[in-house]
Amino acid sequence: MKKILVIEDNLEVRENLAEILELSGYEVVVAEDGTEGVDLALNQQPDLIICDVMMPKLDGFGVLNILSKRAETADIPFIFLTAKAEKTDFRRGMNLGADDYITKPFYKDELLAVVEVRLRKSDQLRKRFDKTEQGLHAFINEARGFEELKKLSNERKTKIFKKREIIFEEGDYPRYLYFVKNGKVKLFKTNDDGKEYIISLCTDGEFMGYVDLIKDTKYNEAAAALEDTEISLIPKEDFQALMHANRDVASQLIKMLANNVTEKEEQLLQLAYNSVRKRVANALLLLHDKEGKNEFNILRDDLARIVGTAKESVIRMLTEFKEDGYIDITDGAIIIKNRPKLEHMPG
């Protein structure tokens, strides 16, 4: 059963909306002002929000502005309910990301039709697209279903980067959104002394370079292939069309792109607070998860750059782990033998 949040300060209108929606098979949550509405949206996670524009404490524009900036509520369809039909109000709401309007007084059929359409479109764009080239095509083709996105380019270049080849340099201006079709890429920074630190790894089905595209700034990091890697290059203009032309599309795309943000934050915390032994264990688990198998190869220099320590320290830890039976090493390849021990390594 779909859950709908109604934010309306007028008791009669609020009860009328709730009754119509409940009789039509929806679960309804109500709020009598914008502040309460924001709290309920964050806590209840409704499938759709109907919100009055003119309210005390916090008006509808304020509600939408707050919720559109929160990851957990940014993609919830938002319908304004207003007695004012002035073009300026409609334009302001659409600029903030509203999905539709219902003008008071409204007809029951009109209300239910708008709700049904918005829920259906939202469901289409909330599909879980697999992290493959086909998944990328599926998402972009879904986006083309919206009139404003029909000019999206039909073709995206694919390029093969050889092992150790630079994909983009720190300080370059972004021209593409990069999608890893197959292979492995390291994102890294270099300090003033020339020491390299690997921020993260990207493998099949992951995006790179999107943060600086969104900010429209120079790359804050560099990228290089760790092995022969095939990458799709999505032009900057296409990316911006996806981001700006439609709120639903933007929300879904942001979720697709943000898969590794939490991972990066956790890695930085580990670097700051965990012991070298714990950091090496976490790096091995990261590589295990990226590869999807127990055995993997990585240069010890690169492993040290992920851990953020000297190569010699990493080699010493690997030797200890092998002696403890946590891993094995055959012809340079690392084999995970006891994942639980690595996961519960003391910090």
BAVEX-296664 format. One record per residue (C-alpha): x, y negated, z; residue number from 1. Coordinates in pm, whole numbers, padded with zeros to 5 digits. Each point is the difference from the previous one (the first is absolute). Layout:
[node [X Y Z] NUM]
...
This chain:
[node [00000 00000 00000] 1]
[node [00141 -00337 -00103] 2]
[node [00042 -00256 00277] 3]
[node [-00092 -00364 -00068] 4]
[node [00087 -00292 00226] 5]
[node [-00249 -00288 -00006] 6]
[node [00126 -00334 00135] 7]
[node [-00291 -00246 00028] 8]
[node [-00083 -00254 00270] 9]
[node [-00373 -00016 -00081] 10]
[node [-00175 00273 00202] 11]
[node [-00291 00044 -00241] 12]
[node [00221 00028 -00307] 13]
[node [00241 00230 00185] 14]
[node [-00275 00238 00108] 15]
[node [-00157 -00005 -00347] 16]
[node [00330 00093 -00164] 17]
[node [00065 00276 00251] 18]
[node [-00346 00148 -00048] 19]
[node [00025 00004 -00381] 20]
[node [00343 00158 00004] 21]
[node [-00082 00260 00266] 22]
[node [-00315 00106 -00184] 23]
[node [00217 00044 -00311] 24]
[node [00229 00246 00178] 25]
[node [00284 -00224 00116] 26]
[node [00149 -00023 00348] 27]
[node [-00017 -00365 00106] 28]
[node [00212 -00195 00248] 29]
[node [-00101 -00361 00073] 30]
[node [00179 -00310 00128] 31]
[node [-00160 -00334 00084] 32]
[node [00301 -00221 -00077] 33]
[node [00326 00004 -00192] 34]
[node [00226 00066 00296] 35]
[node [-00194 00309 00103] 36]
[node [-00012 00105 -00364] 37]
[node [00379 -00003 -00032] 38]
[node [00035 00211 00315] 39]
[node [-00255 00254 -00123] 40]
[node [00160 00017 -00346] 41]
[node [00338 00080 00153] 42]
[node [-00137 00254 00249] 43]
[node [-00280 00163 -00200] 44]
[node [00163 00010 -00346] 45]
[node [-00324 -00038 -00200] 46]
[node [-00030 00099 -00365] 47]
[node [-00149 -00339 -00092] 48]
[node [-00058 -00339 00163] 49]
[node [-00293 -00237 -00055] 50]
[node [00078 -00338 00153] 51]
[node [-00188 -00328 00029] 52]
[node [00195 -00307 -00109] 53]
[node [-00123 -00264 00246] 54]
[node [00047 00121 00360] 55]
[node [00114 -00143 00334] 56]
[node [00347 00070 00147] 57]
[node [00140 00144 -00325] 58]
[node [-00167 -00037 -00339] 59]
[node [-00006 00263 -00274] 60]
[node [00298 -00149 -00182] 61]
[node [00205 00030 00319] 62]
[node [-00110 00361 00049] 63]
[node [00102 00095 -00354] 64]
[node [00330 -00187 00029] 65]
[node [00094 00194 00316] 66]
[node [-00111 00343 -00120] 67]
[node [00160 -00033 -00343] 68]
[node [00340 -00044 00166] 69]
[node [-00026 00313 00215] 70]
[node [00112 00325 -00165] 71]
[node [-00274 00203 00170] 72]
[node [-00282 -00223 -00128] 73]
[node [00138 -00158 -00320] 74]
[node [-00169 00249 -00232] 75]
[node [-00345 00002 00163] 76]
[node [-00256 -00137 -00252] 77]
[node [-00123 -00339 00121] 78]
[node [-00337 -00152 -00099] 79]
[node [-00095 -00353 00096] 80]
[node [-00355 -00078 00107] 81]
[node [-00083 -00366 -00049] 82]
[node [-00292 -00235 -00035] 83]
[node [00213 -00240 -00199] 84]
[node [00035 00059 -00370] 85]
[node [00249 -00276 -00079] 86]
[node [00279 00093 -00239] 87]
[node [00268 -00131 00235] 88]
[node [-00102 00252 00267] 89]
[node [00010 00287 -00247] 90]
[node [00339 -00108 -00134] 91]
[node [00149 -00035 00349] 92]
[node [-00123 00344 00098] 93]
[node [00133 00166 -00316] 94]
[node [00336 -00170 00044] 95]
[node [00020 00152 00348] 96]
[node [-00082 00342 -00141] 97]
[node [-00375 00048 00046] 98]
[node [-00142 00282 -00210] 99]
[node [-00355 -00127 -00045] 100]
[node [-00273 -00235 00122] 101]
[node [-00360 00041 00108] 102]
[node [-00203 -00319 00023] 103]
[node [-00267 -00042 00269] 104]
[node [-00287 00066 -00029] 105]
[node [00083 00335 -00160] 106]
[node [-00204 00290 -00135] 107]
[node [00044 00348 00143] 108]
[node [00080 00152 -00342] 109]
[node [00258 -00273 -00069] 110]
[node [00172 00059 00333] 111]
[node [00018 00378 -00042] 112]
[node [00118 -00026 -00361] 113]
[node [00291 -00227 00094] 114]
[node [00096 00223 00293] 115]
[node [-00011 00315 -00214] 116]
[node [00212 -00153 -00277] 117]
[node [00265 -00128 00239] 118]
[node [00024 00331 00186] 119]
[node [00027 00195 -00325] 120]
[node [00278 -00223 -00136] 121]
[node [00183 00016 00331] 122]
[node [-00017 00381 00003] 123]
[node [00145 00013 -00351] 124]
[node [00298 -00209 00101] 125]
[node [00055 00183 00328] 126]
[node [00072 00323 -00182] 127]
[node [00329 00154 00100] 128]
[node [00211 -00013 -00312] 129]
[node [00281 00256 00007] 130]
[node [00353 -00135 -00004] 131]
[node [00082 00105 -00356] 132]
[node [00016 -00178 -00334] 133]
[node [-00351 00131 -00063] 134]
[node [-00110 -00147 00333] 135]
[node [00143 -00337 -00098] 136]
[node [-00178 00012 -00336] 137]
[node [-00324 00102 00176] 138]
[node [00017 -00298 00233] 139]
[node [00078 -00251 -00275] 140]
[node [-00269 00148 -00224] 141]
[node [-00246 -00036 00289] 142]
[node [00105 -00363 00030] 143]
[node [-00071 -00053 -00369] 144]
[node [-00365 00069 00075] 145]
[node [-00022 -00354 00134] 146]
[node [-00057 -00265 -00265] 147]
[node [00271 -00230 00131] 148]
[node [00264 00274 -00023] 149]
[node [-00065 00116 -00355] 150]
[node [00301 -00189 -00133] 151]
[node [00231 00211 00212] 152]
[node [00279 00136 -00220] 153]
[node [-00061 00345 -00139] 154]
[node [00365 00103 -00016] 155]
[node [00266 00017 00268] 156]
[node [00362 00062 -00085] 157]
[node [00178 00300 00149] 158]
[node [00375 -00001 00056] 159]
[node [00252 00262 00111] 160]
[node [00257 -00122 00254] 161]
[node [00313 00211 00037] 162]
[node [00138 00100 00339] 163]
[node [00144 -00305 00184] 164]
[node [-00132 -00238 -00266] 165]
[node [-00132 -00330 00139] 166]
[node [-00372 -00056 -00060] 167]
[node [-00011 -00353 00136] 168]
[node [00244 -00218 00193] 169]
[node [-00052 -00190 00323] 170]
[node [-00063 -00361 -00101] 171]
[node [-00152 00083 -00342] 172]
[node [-00341 -00143 -00089] 173]
[node [-00268 00274 -00027] 174]
[node [-00130 00082 -00346] 175]
[node [-00165 00334 00067] 176]
[node [-00175 00217 00254] 177]
[node [00193 00328 -00002] 178]
[node [-00175 00338 00027] 179]
[node [00217 00310 00055] 180]
[node [-00128 00276 -00229] 181]
[node [00268 00244 00110] 182]
[node [00335 -00027 00170] 183]
[node [00136 -00180 00302] 184]
[node [00093 -00364 00060] 185]
[node [00171 -00175 00289] 186]
[node [-00095 -00353 00106] 187]
[node [00294 -00165 00171] 188]
[node [00155 -00321 00125] 189]
[node [00365 -00101 00011] 190]
[node [00142 -00223 00274] 191]
[node [00272 -00264 -00033] 192]
[node [00269 00262 00064] 193]
[node [-00127 00213 -00287] 194]
[node [-00146 00267 00228] 195]
[node [-00311 00161 -00143] 196]
[node [-00309 00098 00201] 197]
[node [-00275 00211 -00157] 198]
[node [-00338 -00142 00099] 199]
[node [-00212 00279 -00145] 200]
[node [-00026 00269 -00265] 201]
[node [-00263 00017 -00274] 202]
[node [-00097 00325 -00166] 203]
[node [-00269 00128 -00238] 204]
[node [-00320 -00204 00007] 205]
[node [00132 -00302 00191] 206]
[node [00018 -00368 -00091] 207]
[node [00294 -00238 00038] 208]
[node [00057 -00373 -00023] 209]
[node [-00353 -00106 00086] 210]
[node [00070 -00213 00309] 211]
[node [00202 -00255 -00194] 212]
[node [-00250 00008 -00286] 213]
[node [-00276 -00092 00244] 214]
[node [00214 -00272 00162] 215]
[node [00131 -00113 -00342] 216]
[node [00354 -00015 00139] 217]
[node [00336 00155 -00090] 218]
[node [00057 00362 00094] 219]
[node [00101 00031 00364] 220]
[node [00160 00338 -00067] 221]
[node [00155 00201 -00282] 222]
[node [-00103 00335 -00149] 223]
[node [00211 00276 -00155] 224]
[node [-00071 00352 -00119] 225]
[node [00129 00276 00227] 226]
[node [-00052 00247 -00285] 227]
[node [-00125 -00020 -00357] 228]
[node [-00336 -00172 00047] 229]
[node [-00292 -00083 -00231] 230]
[node [-00181 -00324 00082] 231]
[node [-00308 -00172 -00144] 232]
[node [00038 -00377 -00035] 233]
[node [-00325 -00188 00062] 234]
[node [00037 -00361 -00123] 235]
[node [-00030 -00276 00257] 236]
[node [-00300 -00145 -00183] 237]
[node [-00191 00329 00022] 238]
[node [00077 00030 00370] 239]
[node [-00123 -00355 00064] 240]
[node [-00318 00073 -00198] 241]
[node [-00070 00298 00224] 242]
[node [00071 -00198 00314] 243]
[node [-00197 -00315 -00074] 244]
[node [-00287 00088 -00230] 245]
[node [-00210 00210 00235] 246]
[node [-00010 00037 00378] 247]
[node [-00081 00372 -00006] 248]
[node [00287 00072 -00237] 249]
[node [00240 -00211 00207] 250]
[node [-00094 00182 00321] 251]
[node [00047 00344 -00154] 252]
[node [00328 -00097 -00165] 253]
[node [00137 -00144 00323] 254]
[node [-00073 00329 00175] 255]
[node [00175 00192 -00276] 256]
[node [00304 -00225 00023] 257]
[node [00020 -00014 00378] 258]
[node [00054 00372 00061] 259]
[node [00356 -00050 00116] 260]
[node [-00028 -00330 00192] 261]
[node [-00055 00172 00336] 262]
[node [00280 00240 -00081] 263]
[node [00240 -00292 -00057] 264]
[node [-00102 -00169 00324] 265]
[node [00054 00322 00195] 266]
[node [00340 00049 -00162] 267]
[node [00113 -00348 00109] 268]
[node [-00115 00068 00357] 269]
[node [00188 00329 00000] 270]
[node [00313 -00175 -00121] 271]
[node [-00028 -00249 00285] 272]
[node [-00080 00233 00288] 273]
[node [00078 00364 -00077] 274]
[node [00330 00183 00046] 275]
[node [00206 00105 -00302] 276]
[node [-00099 00362 00066] 277]
[node [-00370 -00090 -00004] 278]
[node [00039 -00218 -00311] 279]
[node [00177 00277 -00191] 280]
[node [-00278 00242 00096] 281]
[node [-00264 -00247 -00118] 282]
[node [00185 -00059 -00327] 283]
[node [00008 00376 -00067] 284]
[node [-00374 00022 00069] 285]
[node [-00062 -00294 -00235] 286]
[node [00195 00172 -00279] 287]
[node [-00177 00329 00072] 288]
[node [-00340 -00169 -00036] 289]
[node [00103 -00191 -00313] 290]
[node [00132 00314 -00169] 291]
[node [-00288 00217 00115] 292]
[node [00237 00290 00067] 293]
[node [00247 00118 00264] 294]
[node [00311 -00029 -00217] 295]
[node [00129 -00326 -00148] 296]
[node [00321 -00168 -00117] 297]
[node [00112 -00349 00092] 298]
[node [00339 -00168 00000] 299]
[node [00129 -00041 00352] 300]
[node [00068 -00367 -00077] 301]
[node [-00368 -00047 -00089] 302]
[node [-00113 00189 00308] 303]
[node [00220 -00228 00213] 304]
[node [-00162 -00304 -00165] 305]
[node [-00344 00128 00091] 306]
[node [00107 00063 00358] 307]
[node [00187 -00329 00023] 308]
[node [00326 00141 00131] 309]
[node [00342 00117 -00118] 310]
[node [00035 00296 -00233] 311]
[node [00224 00173 00254] 312]
[node [-00272 -00022 00268] 313]
[node [-00254 00157 -00233] 314]
[node [00233 00287 -00089] 315]
[node [00064 00062 00370] 316]
[node [-00373 00009 00076] 317]
[node [-00065 00238 -00291] 318]
[node [00269 00232 00135] 319]
[node [-00162 -00007 00345] 320]
[node [-00345 00066 -00144] 321]
[node [00136 00295 -00196] 322]
[node [00167 00143 00311] 323]
[node [-00327 -00044 00193] 324]
[node [-00190 00188 -00270] 325]
[node [-00218 -00296 -00104] 326]
[node [00135 -00010 -00356] 327]
[node [00223 00193 -00235] 328]
[node [00232 -00140 -00268] 329]
[node [00074 00193 -00320] 330]
[node [00212 -00153 -00277] 331]
[node [-00083 -00345 00135] 332]
[node [-00376 00060 00005] 333]
[node [-00172 -00052 00335] 334]
[node [-00255 00265 00102] 335]
[node [-00247 -00070 00282] 336]
[node [-00023 00305 00226] 337]
[node [-00170 -00137 00312] 338]
[node [-00219 -00302 -00074] 339]
[node [-00165 -00015 00346] 340]
[node [00341 -00043 00163] 341]
[node [00081 -00290 -00230] 342]
[node [-00342 -00156 00057] 343]
[node [00040 00009 00378] 344]
[node [00361 -00111 00007] 345]
[node [00053 -00220 00308] 346]
[node [00048 -00369 -00086] 347]
